[in-house]
Amino acid sequence: MSAQPDHTPAAPAPYAPAPGAPAELLAQLRADRRAARWVPAFEAEWAAALEESRRTFSLTTLYEVVHAWQARLASAPSVDAFVASGRDEAGFMDMAELRGRRRR
């Protein structure tokens, strides 16, 4: 007889953001120059995560939304700098096209 569980434990939930993190994040998004696109997208993702949380009694989806948007906001200056640098990526291949060639 084994003392090991007969099921795979669930992956650990991401760390819990501060209780006010969603409101602070929304305020930061509203202050960003991309607010017209980002605020509605965040609100839609948040609403979907909230509904999922109500259905599953888990906060994981809410945490994931906050973490993803925090990462987007944190990386925005680097993305802006890359775009402003004028680096042309026209010579690169589309990964979908490359995958299609390998299947043939």
All heavy atoms as an XYZ file, in Angstrom:
803
protein
N       0.850     -1.178      0.000
C       0.000      0.000      0.000
C       0.894      1.238      0.000
O       1.877      1.297      0.703
C      -0.895     -0.008      1.234
C      -1.942      1.059      1.145
S      -2.977      1.162      2.601
C      -4.149     -0.105      2.307
N       0.539      2.201     -0.811
C       1.337      3.409     -0.951
C       0.722      4.547     -0.154
O      -0.494      4.684     -0.060
C       1.401      3.795     -2.426
O       2.041      5.028     -2.584
N       1.580      5.369      0.393
C       1.111      6.537      1.142
C       0.957      7.747      0.236
O       0.613      8.824      0.697
C       2.076      6.854      2.270
N       1.213      7.558     -1.052
C       1.111      8.662     -2.000
C      -0.343      8.893     -2.393
O      -1.114      7.941     -2.498
C       1.928      8.344     -3.257
C       3.399      8.173     -2.994
C       4.033      9.445     -2.466
O       3.679     10.538     -2.894
N       4.931      9.312     -1.515
N      -0.722     10.148     -2.617
C      -2.098     10.415     -3.049
C      -2.335      9.829     -4.438
O      -1.422      9.710     -5.244
C      -2.186     11.942     -3.066
C      -0.780     12.419     -3.152
C       0.067     11.356     -2.503
N      -3.548      9.448     -4.697
C      -3.880      8.859     -5.993
C      -4.362      9.895     -7.003
O      -4.918      9.563     -8.031
C      -4.931      7.765     -5.820
C      -6.232      8.299     -5.259
O      -6.257      9.462     -4.822
O      -7.221      7.553     -5.270
N      -4.146     11.155     -6.723
C      -4.520     12.225     -7.639
C      -3.362     13.205     -7.766
O      -2.479     13.249     -6.922
C      -5.775     12.952     -7.154
C      -5.550     13.682     -5.865
N      -5.531     13.045     -4.644
C      -5.297     14.987     -5.610
C      -5.289     13.931     -3.686
N      -5.149     15.115     -4.250
N      -3.384     13.971     -8.816
C      -2.365     14.987     -9.022
C      -2.815     16.261     -8.334
O      -3.920     16.746     -8.589
C      -2.168     15.261    -10.523
O      -1.876     14.034    -11.163
C      -1.070     16.257    -10.756
N      -1.997     16.811     -7.451
C      -2.408     18.049     -6.800
C      -2.516     19.191     -7.800
O      -1.792     19.218     -8.801
C      -1.300     18.321     -5.779
C      -0.155     17.475     -6.191
C      -0.692     16.358     -7.036
N      -3.426     20.079     -7.536
C      -3.614     21.236     -8.411
C      -2.390     22.135     -8.336
O      -1.685     22.166     -7.330
C      -4.850     22.014     -7.971
N      -2.146     22.836     -9.414
C      -1.031     23.779     -9.430
C      -1.288     24.871     -8.404
O      -2.436     25.271     -8.192
C      -0.894     24.383    -10.815
N      -0.245     25.333     -7.755
C      -0.456     26.375     -6.756
C      -1.006     27.648     -7.392
O      -0.641     27.984     -8.514
C       0.935     26.609     -6.171
C       1.884     26.070     -7.187
C       1.153     25.005     -7.931
N      -1.893     28.279     -6.683
C      -2.478     29.527     -7.173
C      -1.401     30.606     -7.158
O      -0.499     30.589     -6.324
C      -3.640     29.940     -6.284
N      -1.464     31.543     -8.093
C      -0.502     32.638     -8.064
C      -0.680     33.443     -6.783
O      -1.723     33.390     -6.145
C      -0.862     33.466     -9.296
C      -2.222     33.041     -9.694
C      -2.434     31.662     -9.150
N       0.380     34.164     -6.412
C       0.287     34.925     -5.174
C      -0.895     35.876     -5.228
O      -1.284     36.359     -6.283
C       1.586     35.676     -4.902
C       1.810     36.861     -5.816
C       1.314     38.125     -5.465
C       2.486     36.741     -7.004
C       1.496     39.211     -6.295
C       2.670     37.816     -7.839
C       2.176     39.052     -7.471
O       2.348     40.126     -8.302
N      -1.472     36.095     -4.093
C      -2.653     36.956     -4.014
C      -2.234     38.421     -4.074
O      -1.403     38.865     -3.277
C      -3.407     36.692     -2.724
N      -2.793     39.161     -5.010
C      -2.495     40.597     -5.033
C      -3.152     41.290     -3.848
O      -4.052     40.741     -3.206
C      -3.099     41.066     -6.355
C      -4.060     40.016     -6.760
C      -3.665     38.751     -6.085
N      -2.709     42.479     -3.564
C      -3.297     43.264     -2.473
C      -4.781     43.478     -2.759
O      -5.196     43.519     -3.926
C      -2.585     44.600     -2.365
N      -5.589     43.622     -1.724
C      -7.036     43.792     -1.934
C      -7.394     44.961     -2.858
O      -8.348     44.885     -3.621
C      -7.581     44.020     -0.532
C      -6.601     43.357      0.366
C      -5.250     43.527     -0.307
N      -6.620     46.017     -2.821
C      -6.914     47.178     -3.660
C      -6.235     47.147     -5.013
O      -6.351     48.099     -5.787
N      -5.537     46.066     -5.334
C      -4.764     45.995     -6.580
C      -5.613     46.195     -7.834
O      -5.195     46.938     -8.733
C      -3.995     44.685     -6.655
N      -6.789     45.580     -7.941
C      -7.579     45.809     -9.162
C      -7.968     47.279     -9.358
O      -7.886     47.804    -10.473
C      -8.816     44.935     -8.964
C      -8.374     43.875     -8.018
C      -7.399     44.542     -7.109
N      -8.343     47.954     -8.290
C      -8.723     49.367     -8.400
C      -7.516     50.232     -8.752
O      -7.614     51.142     -9.586
C      -9.351     49.847     -7.094
N      -6.363     49.938     -8.145
C      -5.145     50.684     -8.460
C      -4.724     50.445     -9.907
O      -4.319     51.374    -10.612
C      -4.018     50.275     -7.520
C      -4.229     50.703     -6.079
C      -3.206     50.108     -5.134
O      -2.182     49.561     -5.605
O      -3.434     50.176     -3.922
N      -4.847     49.210    -10.334
C      -4.500     48.861    -11.705
C      -5.414     49.586    -12.691
O      -4.948     50.148    -13.686
C      -4.602     47.349    -11.894
C      -4.230     46.781    -13.245
C      -2.803     47.157    -13.627
C      -4.391     45.279    -13.228
N      -6.696     49.612    -12.414
C      -7.642     50.306    -13.281
C      -7.323     51.801    -13.343
O      -7.378     52.409    -14.417
C      -9.073     50.072    -12.807
C     -10.179     50.624    -13.687
C     -10.075     50.099    -15.115
C     -11.540     50.272    -13.098
N      -6.942     52.390    -12.227
C      -6.563     53.808    -12.220
C      -5.323     54.040    -13.080
O      -5.252     55.029    -13.825
C      -6.317     54.274    -10.792
N      -4.358     53.136    -13.005
C      -3.156     53.255    -13.832
C      -3.496     53.095    -15.304
O      -2.954     53.808    -16.152
C      -2.122     52.214    -13.417
C      -1.504     52.467    -12.068
C      -0.597     51.319    -11.632
O      -0.649     50.223    -12.194
N       0.227     51.579    -10.643
N      -4.382     52.160    -15.617
C      -4.785     51.958    -17.006
C      -5.513     53.183    -17.546
O      -5.312     53.576    -18.699
C      -5.670     50.718    -17.137
C      -4.981     49.379    -16.899
C      -6.006     48.254    -16.871
C      -3.910     49.115    -17.930
N      -6.350     53.792    -16.734
C      -7.078     54.995    -17.164
C      -6.145     56.162    -17.411
O      -6.437     57.034    -18.229
C      -8.134     55.369    -16.122
C      -9.319     54.449    -16.158
C     -10.384     54.845    -15.166
N     -11.560     53.992    -15.332
C     -12.328     53.604    -14.349
N     -12.099     54.016    -13.109
N     -13.364     52.828    -14.588
N      -4.998     56.188    -16.718
C      -4.033     57.278    -16.877
C      -3.091     57.041    -18.054
O      -2.383     57.962    -18.471
C      -3.224     57.435    -15.593
N      -3.072     55.843    -18.594
C      -2.170     55.501    -19.688
C      -2.709     56.043    -21.011
O      -3.911     56.198    -21.188
C      -2.012     53.975    -19.760
C      -0.876     53.557    -20.655
O      -1.108     53.435    -21.875
O       0.243     53.372    -20.138
N      -1.812     56.264    -21.954
C      -2.236     56.781    -23.260
C      -3.043     55.759    -24.053
O      -3.741     56.095    -24.993
C      -1.038     57.246    -24.070
C      -0.103     56.152    -24.505
C       1.053     56.716    -25.340
N       1.975     55.681    -25.728
C       1.794     54.875    -26.769
N       0.726     54.996    -27.513
N       2.696     53.947    -27.069
N      -2.981     54.499    -23.651
C      -3.736     53.435    -24.321
C      -5.084     53.178    -23.660
O      -5.727     52.163    -23.915
C      -2.933     52.140    -24.298
C      -1.588     52.217    -24.951
C      -0.762     51.003    -24.551
N       0.629     51.147    -24.881
C       1.528     51.781    -24.142
N       1.196     52.326    -23.003
N       2.777     51.879    -24.539
N      -5.519     54.072    -22.814
C      -6.726     53.867    -22.002
C      -7.954     53.521    -22.840
O      -8.764     52.684    -22.432
C      -7.004     55.102    -21.145
N      -8.088     54.117    -23.987
C      -9.277     53.866    -24.816
C      -9.403     52.393    -25.200
O     -10.509     51.872    -25.327
C      -9.229     54.732    -26.075
N      -8.261     51.714    -25.369
C      -8.292     50.280    -25.705
C      -8.174     49.399    -24.468
O      -8.821     48.366    -24.369
C      -7.132     49.951    -26.654
C      -7.280     50.504    -28.034
C      -6.177     49.994    -28.964
N      -4.870     49.880    -28.326
C      -3.877     50.745    -28.477
N      -4.041     51.800    -29.233
N      -2.720     50.552    -27.888
N      -7.291     49.801    -23.559
C      -6.960     48.927    -22.433
C      -8.049     48.860    -21.362
O      -8.295     47.800    -20.801
C      -5.643     49.356    -21.806
C      -4.445     48.878    -22.570
C      -4.442     48.343    -23.825
C      -3.101     48.887    -22.144
N      -3.161     48.018    -24.196
C      -2.312     48.340    -23.185
C      -2.468     49.313    -20.992
C      -0.939     48.203    -23.093
C      -1.091     49.168    -20.898
C      -0.345     48.614    -21.940
N      -8.682     49.971    -21.046
C      -9.692     49.965    -19.978
C     -10.860     49.040    -20.330
O     -11.235     48.190    -19.514
C     -10.151     51.398    -19.621
C     -11.356     51.377    -18.704
C      -8.997     52.168    -18.982
N     -11.455     49.158    -21.519
C     -12.545     48.222    -21.840
C     -12.086     46.755    -21.852
O     -12.823     45.863    -21.433
C     -13.015     48.653    -23.227
C     -12.529     50.050    -23.395
C     -11.289     50.165    -22.573
N     -10.856     46.522    -22.326
C     -10.345     45.149    -22.348
C     -10.161     44.609    -20.932
O     -10.542     43.466    -20.641
C      -9.027     45.092    -23.120
N      -9.589     45.418    -20.049
C      -9.419     44.992    -18.655
C     -10.776     44.738    -18.005
O     -10.969     43.716    -17.334
C      -8.650     46.040    -17.844
C      -8.629     45.745    -16.371
C      -7.784     44.773    -15.860
C      -9.472     46.412    -15.499
C      -7.770     44.473    -14.504
C      -9.466     46.127    -14.139
C      -8.609     45.164    -13.637
N     -11.707     45.663    -18.205
C     -13.027     45.505    -17.585
C     -13.739     44.251    -18.082
O     -14.391     43.559    -17.298
C     -13.874     46.754    -17.818
C     -13.380     47.947    -17.011
C     -14.094     49.240    -17.337
O     -14.698     49.354    -18.440
O     -14.040     50.153    -16.494
N     -13.588     43.932    -19.358
C     -14.205     42.720    -19.898
C     -13.558     41.467    -19.311
O     -14.250     40.520    -18.915
C     -14.094     42.711    -21.420
N     -12.229     41.460    -19.240
C     -11.531     40.305    -18.660
C     -11.868     40.163    -17.181
O     -12.035     39.057    -16.678
C     -10.026     40.432    -18.850
C      -9.573     40.150    -20.255
C      -8.065     40.181    -20.401
O      -7.348     39.753    -19.467
O      -7.593     40.634    -21.459
N     -11.948     41.289    -16.480
C     -12.263     41.261    -15.056
C     -13.676     40.722    -14.832
O     -13.907     39.898    -13.950
C     -12.114     42.653    -14.442
C     -12.350     42.656    -12.966
C     -13.466     43.099    -12.312
C     -11.477     42.154    -11.960
N     -13.325     42.914    -10.959
C     -12.113     42.342    -10.720
C     -10.212     41.575    -11.978
C     -11.531     41.965     -9.511
C      -9.634     41.206    -10.777
C     -10.288     41.398     -9.563
N     -14.625     41.163    -15.639
C     -16.005     40.687    -15.502
C     -16.094     39.188    -15.765
O     -16.786     38.462    -15.037
C     -16.924     41.453    -16.454
N     -15.387     38.722    -16.790
C     -15.388     37.279    -17.086
C     -14.741     36.493    -15.954
O     -15.242     35.431    -15.553
C     -14.663     37.014    -18.396
N     -13.643     37.005    -15.402
C     -12.969     36.329    -14.294
C     -13.836     36.331    -13.043
O     -13.865     35.357    -12.287
C     -11.628     37.003    -14.007
N     -14.548     37.413    -12.826
C     -15.441     37.496    -11.673
C     -16.562     36.470    -11.783
O     -16.893     35.781    -10.809
C     -16.008     38.910    -11.564
C     -16.719     39.290    -10.283
C     -15.829     39.072     -9.072
C     -17.157     40.744    -10.358
N     -17.108     36.325    -12.967
C     -18.149     35.322    -13.178
C     -17.597     33.912    -12.985
O     -18.237     33.068    -12.364
C     -18.751     35.479    -14.575
C     -19.949     34.607    -14.811
C     -21.067     34.793    -13.789
O     -21.337     35.926    -13.367
O     -21.675     33.770    -13.402
N     -16.406     33.671    -13.509
C     -15.750     32.368    -13.316
C     -15.502     32.100    -11.837
O     -15.703     30.989    -11.341
C     -14.424     32.345    -14.088
C     -13.580     31.121    -13.875
C     -14.093     29.893    -14.603
O     -14.987     30.022    -15.451
O     -13.604     28.800    -14.301
N     -15.100     33.134    -11.121
C     -14.848     33.005     -9.689
C     -16.125     32.662     -8.931
O     -16.120     31.827     -8.020
C     -14.252     34.307     -9.153
O     -14.056     34.233     -7.777
N     -17.208     33.291     -9.312
C     -18.495     32.988     -8.676
C     -18.932     31.558     -8.946
O     -19.481     30.883     -8.097
C     -19.574     33.945     -9.180
C     -19.434     35.337     -8.651
C     -20.561     36.219     -9.155
N     -20.382     37.562     -8.675
C     -20.494     38.643     -9.420
N     -20.807     38.541    -10.693
N     -20.308     39.831     -8.901
N     -18.652     31.102    -10.164
C     -19.052     29.754    -10.560
C     -18.204     28.671     -9.886
O     -18.716     27.636     -9.480
C     -18.956     29.622    -12.076
C     -19.561     28.372    -12.652
C     -19.479     28.339    -14.171
N     -18.136     28.416    -14.709
C     -17.245     27.418    -14.684
N     -17.563     26.289    -14.129
N     -16.061     27.580    -15.217
N     -16.907     28.929     -9.754
C     -15.987     27.909     -9.261
C     -15.575     28.086     -7.802
O     -14.914     27.216     -7.256
C     -14.699     27.902    -10.097
O     -14.041     29.175     -9.952
C     -14.991     27.610    -11.553
N     -15.927     29.210     -7.198
C     -15.513     29.523     -5.827
C     -13.992     29.574     -5.703
O     -13.430     29.197     -4.682
C     -16.092     28.524     -4.817
C     -17.580     28.513     -4.793
C     -18.293     27.543     -5.461
C     -18.273     29.511     -4.111
C     -19.675     27.539     -5.443
C     -19.650     29.519     -4.093
C     -20.356     28.535     -4.768
N     -13.325     30.036     -6.754
C     -11.872     30.150     -6.773
C     -11.492     31.571     -7.181
O     -12.088     32.142     -8.091
C     -11.277     29.157     -7.768
O      -9.899     29.393     -7.929
N     -10.484     32.097     -6.536
C     -10.003     33.434     -6.868
C      -8.864     33.419     -7.879
O      -8.391     34.464     -8.302
C      -9.541     34.149     -5.596
C     -10.612     34.361     -4.534
C     -10.004     34.969     -3.279
C     -11.725     35.234     -5.063
N      -8.436     32.253     -8.281
C      -7.281     32.118     -9.166
C      -7.434     32.924    -10.447
O      -6.503     33.617    -10.872
C      -7.027     30.635     -9.491
O      -6.818     29.938     -8.266
C      -5.822     30.461    -10.387
N      -8.578     32.857    -11.092
C      -8.776     33.573    -12.350
C      -8.677     35.084    -12.141
O      -8.097     35.788    -12.969
C     -10.143     33.215    -12.969
O     -10.244     31.798    -13.047
C     -10.285     33.788    -14.357
N      -9.200     35.561    -11.049
C      -9.094     36.994    -10.747
C      -7.631     37.393    -10.555
O      -7.187     38.427    -11.048
C      -9.901     37.337     -9.497
C     -11.416     37.186     -9.636
C     -12.084     37.321     -8.280
C     -11.968     38.214    -10.601
N      -6.888     36.559     -9.824
C      -5.469     36.840     -9.619
C      -4.727     36.864    -10.949
O      -3.871     37.715    -11.179
C      -4.825     35.776     -8.728
C      -5.330     35.709     -7.313
C      -4.982     34.635     -6.501
C      -6.150     36.692     -6.764
C      -5.431     34.545     -5.192
C      -6.604     36.604     -5.471
C      -6.240     35.532     -4.678
O      -6.680     35.434     -3.391
N      -5.038     35.920    -11.808
C      -4.367     35.841    -13.105
C      -4.623     37.077    -13.953
O      -3.717     37.564    -14.639
C      -4.801     34.583    -13.852
C      -4.262     33.310    -13.230
C      -4.873     32.041    -13.812
O      -5.883     32.130    -14.560
O      -4.338     30.958    -13.529
N      -5.848     37.592    -13.916
C      -6.165     38.809    -14.671
C      -5.344     39.980    -14.145
O      -4.736     40.728    -14.918
C      -7.680     39.122    -14.624
C      -7.980     40.514    -15.168
C      -8.461     38.074    -15.392
N      -5.289     40.127    -12.836
C      -4.508     41.228    -12.247
C      -3.041     41.084    -12.618
O      -2.401     42.043    -13.053
C      -4.694     41.283    -10.715
C      -3.706     42.248    -10.072
C      -6.122     41.687    -10.374
N      -2.489     39.884    -12.487
C      -1.069     39.680    -12.798
C      -0.771     39.946    -14.272
O       0.245     40.576    -14.598
C      -0.644     38.264    -12.437
C      -0.665     38.010    -10.970
N      -0.560     36.766    -10.435
C      -0.802     38.837     -9.910
C      -0.622     36.828     -9.123
N      -0.778     38.079     -8.791
N      -1.640     39.489    -15.154
C      -1.416     39.697    -16.587
C      -1.427     41.182    -16.929
O      -0.561     41.662    -17.682
C      -2.480     38.958    -17.396
N      -2.372     41.923    -16.368
C      -2.448     43.350    -16.680
C      -1.334     44.134    -16.004
O      -0.844     45.124    -16.564
C      -3.834     43.906    -16.333
C      -4.788     43.582    -17.434
C      -5.648     42.536    -17.507
C      -4.923     44.289    -18.664
N      -6.316     42.544    -18.703
C      -5.901     43.612    -19.424
C      -4.333     45.418    -19.197
C      -6.277     44.045    -20.693
C      -4.719     45.843    -20.456
C      -5.680     45.163    -21.185
N      -0.898     43.706    -14.840
C       0.263     44.352    -14.217
C       1.490     44.162    -15.102
O       2.281     45.086    -15.293
C       0.513     43.785    -12.818
C      -0.469     44.256    -11.789
C      -0.324     43.551    -10.445
O       0.153     42.411    -10.369
N      -0.741     44.217     -9.387
N       1.636     42.965    -15.654
C       2.772     42.696    -16.539
C       2.678     43.517    -17.822
O       3.692     44.047    -18.304
C       2.836     41.207    -16.861
N       1.488     43.639    -18.389
C       1.317     44.448    -19.604
C       1.699     45.897    -19.340
O       2.393     46.526    -20.136
C      -0.128     44.392    -20.087
C      -0.480     43.121    -20.772
C      -1.912     43.138    -21.290
N      -2.244     41.828    -21.800
C      -3.276     41.098    -21.381
N      -4.105     41.580    -20.483
N      -3.492     39.914    -21.884
N       1.223     46.419    -18.232
C       1.501     47.808    -17.889
C       2.990     48.011    -17.617
O       3.569     49.012    -18.050
C       0.663     48.211    -16.668
C       0.441     49.683    -16.429
C      -0.170     50.359    -17.653
C      -0.489     49.884    -15.247
N       3.609     47.060    -16.940
C       5.038     47.164    -16.631
C       5.909     47.062    -17.881
O       6.962     47.693    -17.962
C       5.433     46.090    -15.623
N       5.482     46.262    -18.857
C       6.295     46.076    -20.065
C       6.014     47.116    -21.141
O       6.753     47.199    -22.124
C       6.082     44.675    -20.631
O       4.755     44.519    -21.066
N       4.982     47.915    -20.975
C       4.612     48.899    -22.000
C       5.750     49.855    -22.362
O       5.971     50.100    -23.553
C       3.370     49.671    -21.565
N       6.509     50.393    -21.403
C       7.610     51.289    -21.800
C       8.669     50.596    -22.664
O       9.196     51.192    -23.601
C       8.213     51.742    -20.462
C       7.101     51.590    -19.480
C       6.332     50.391    -19.941
N       8.954     49.332    -22.384
C       9.929     48.593    -23.191
C       9.399     48.359    -24.601
O      10.141     48.466    -25.587
C      10.253     47.252    -22.537
O      10.855     47.456    -21.291
N       8.123     48.042    -24.700
C       7.513     47.838    -26.014
C       7.521     49.153    -26.795
O       7.865     49.181    -27.985
C       6.075     47.285    -25.877
C       5.364     47.252    -27.220
C       6.106     45.908    -25.241
N       7.171     50.243    -26.118
C       7.194     51.551    -26.779
C       8.593     51.893    -27.285
O       8.758     52.388    -28.402
C       6.717     52.644    -25.826
C       5.235     52.555    -25.526
O       4.504     51.876    -26.288
O       4.806     53.143    -24.513
N       9.612     51.619    -26.465
C      10.992     51.908    -26.865
C      11.399     51.068    -28.065
O      12.072     51.564    -28.976
C      11.938     51.659    -25.691
N      10.992     49.810    -28.086
C      11.320     48.940    -29.217
C      10.651     49.450    -30.488
O      11.287     49.542    -31.535
C      10.891     47.502    -28.937
C      11.173     46.575    -30.078
C      12.439     46.075    -30.284
C      10.165     46.220    -30.964
C      12.711     45.230    -31.347
C      10.421     45.376    -32.025
C      11.696     44.872    -32.218
N       9.387     49.790    -30.401
C       8.663     50.286    -31.578
C       9.269     51.597    -32.064
O       9.441     51.813    -33.261
C       7.159     50.437    -31.263
C       6.435     51.163    -32.381
C       6.538     49.076    -31.008
N       9.630     52.474    -31.126
C      10.197     53.767    -31.484
C      11.607     53.635    -32.072
O      12.066     54.524    -32.794
C      10.247     54.676    -30.258
N      12.280     52.529    -31.807
C      13.643     52.348    -32.312
C      13.672     52.154    -33.820
O      14.718     52.249    -34.433
C      14.313     51.152    -31.630
O      13.755     49.930    -32.089
N      12.517     51.833    -34.408
C      12.443     51.684    -35.850
C      12.995     50.377    -36.366
O      13.239     50.229    -37.553
N      13.195     49.431    -35.518
C      13.698     48.130    -35.975
C      12.653     47.478    -36.864
O      11.502     47.329    -36.506
C      14.018     47.235    -34.788
C      15.182     47.769    -33.994
C      15.604     46.759    -32.963
N      16.733     47.295    -32.233
C      16.844     47.270    -30.931
N      15.921     46.712    -30.192
N      17.896     47.766    -30.345
N      13.091     47.059    -37.997
C      12.187     46.457    -38.967
C      12.240     44.938    -38.830
O      13.304     44.340    -38.922
C      12.599     46.879    -40.378
C      11.676     46.316    -41.442
O      10.556     45.889    -41.095
O      12.071     46.315    -42.615
N      11.112     44.345    -38.637
C      11.049     42.897    -38.521
C      10.419     42.282    -39.765
O       9.945     41.149    -39.734
C      10.242     42.503    -37.284
C      10.935     42.860    -35.995
C      10.250     42.254    -34.805
O       9.402     41.365    -34.967
O      10.567     42.670    -33.699
N      10.418     42.995    -40.854
C       9.770     42.509    -42.062
C      10.443     41.252    -42.612
O       9.822     40.479    -43.320
C       9.772     43.605    -43.131
N      11.708     41.028    -42.287
C      12.424     39.874    -42.802
C      12.156     38.587    -42.058
O      12.632     37.534    -42.444
N      11.417     38.634    -40.986
C      11.143     37.440    -40.207
C       9.943     36.690    -40.755
O       9.072     37.263    -41.387
C      10.909     37.801    -38.736
C      12.159     38.288    -38.056
C      12.444     39.633    -37.973
C      13.051     37.385    -37.515
C      13.599     40.083    -37.367
C      14.207     37.819    -36.906
C      14.490     39.174    -36.828
N       9.900     35.399    -40.493
C       8.805     34.565    -40.983
C       7.699     34.457    -39.946
O       7.973     34.446    -38.749
C       9.307     33.156    -41.288
C      10.272     33.080    -42.442
S      10.640     31.371    -42.837
C       9.184     30.935    -43.732
N       6.505     34.337    -40.439
C       5.355     34.075    -39.589
C       5.459     32.640    -39.077
O       5.680     31.704    -39.850
C       4.069     34.269    -40.395
C       2.824     34.021    -39.579
O       2.891     34.103    -38.342
O       1.781     33.750    -40.199
N       5.326     32.432    -37.769
C       5.454     31.095    -37.187
C       4.401     30.134    -37.730
O       4.662     28.946    -37.899
C       5.374     31.163    -35.664
C       6.597     31.781    -35.024
S       8.127     30.920    -35.427
C       7.868     29.368    -34.620
N       3.211     30.616    -38.007
C       2.165     29.751    -38.560
C       2.588     29.226    -39.928
O       2.372     28.055    -40.255
C       0.847     30.505    -38.657
N       3.221     30.080    -40.718
C       3.702     29.655    -42.032
C       4.813     28.619    -41.877
O       4.850     27.614    -42.581
C       4.218     30.864    -42.807
C       4.714     30.525    -44.192
C       5.260     31.752    -44.915
O       4.861     32.873    -44.576
O       6.091     31.549    -45.814
N       5.701     28.851    -40.938
C       6.791     27.915    -40.700
C       6.262     26.558    -40.235
O       6.711     25.523    -40.718
C       7.763     28.484    -39.656
C       8.995     27.662    -39.353
C       9.842     27.500    -40.608
C       9.789     28.333    -38.248
N       5.294     26.560    -39.342
C       4.700     25.313    -38.869
C       4.016     24.569    -40.018
O       4.058     23.364    -40.098
C       3.709     25.579    -37.747
C       4.376     25.801    -36.432
C       3.341     25.867    -35.314
N       3.726     26.949    -34.454
C       3.084     28.097    -34.304
N       1.965     28.318    -34.926
N       3.538     29.035    -33.495
N       3.389     25.322    -40.914
C       2.721     24.712    -42.065
C       3.710     24.013    -42.996
O       3.428     22.970    -43.546
N       4.895     24.579    -43.140
C       5.921     23.972    -43.994
C       6.421     22.673    -43.384
O       6.765     21.749    -44.110
C       7.077     24.926    -44.183
C       6.772     26.083    -45.090
C       7.986     26.929    -45.285
N       7.681     28.073    -46.112
C       8.565     29.002    -46.435
N       9.807     28.893    -46.005
N       8.214     30.022    -47.183
N       6.524     22.597    -42.091
C       7.039     21.397    -41.439
C       6.072     20.238    -41.540
O       6.455     19.086    -41.536
C       7.335     21.678    -39.964
C       8.541     22.521    -39.777
C       8.861     22.670    -38.317
N      10.007     23.536    -38.146
C      10.422     23.988    -37.005
N       9.781     23.662    -35.893
N      11.480     24.758    -36.917
N       4.794     20.508    -41.624
C       3.776     19.452    -41.697
C       3.726     18.786    -43.055
O       3.221     17.707    -43.196
C       2.403     20.023    -41.346
C       2.296     20.409    -39.907
C       0.926     20.933    -39.599
N       0.928     21.533    -38.282
C       0.074     22.432    -37.861
N      -0.877     22.826    -38.660
N       0.144     22.918    -36.667
N       4.196     19.460    -44.048
C       4.082     18.937    -45.426
C       4.993     17.786    -45.672
O       5.936     17.432    -45.227
C       4.395     20.040    -46.429
C       3.338     21.097    -46.417
C       3.676     22.189    -47.374
N       2.772     23.290    -47.124
C       2.970     24.490    -47.577
N       4.026     24.766    -48.307
N       2.126     25.455    -47.334
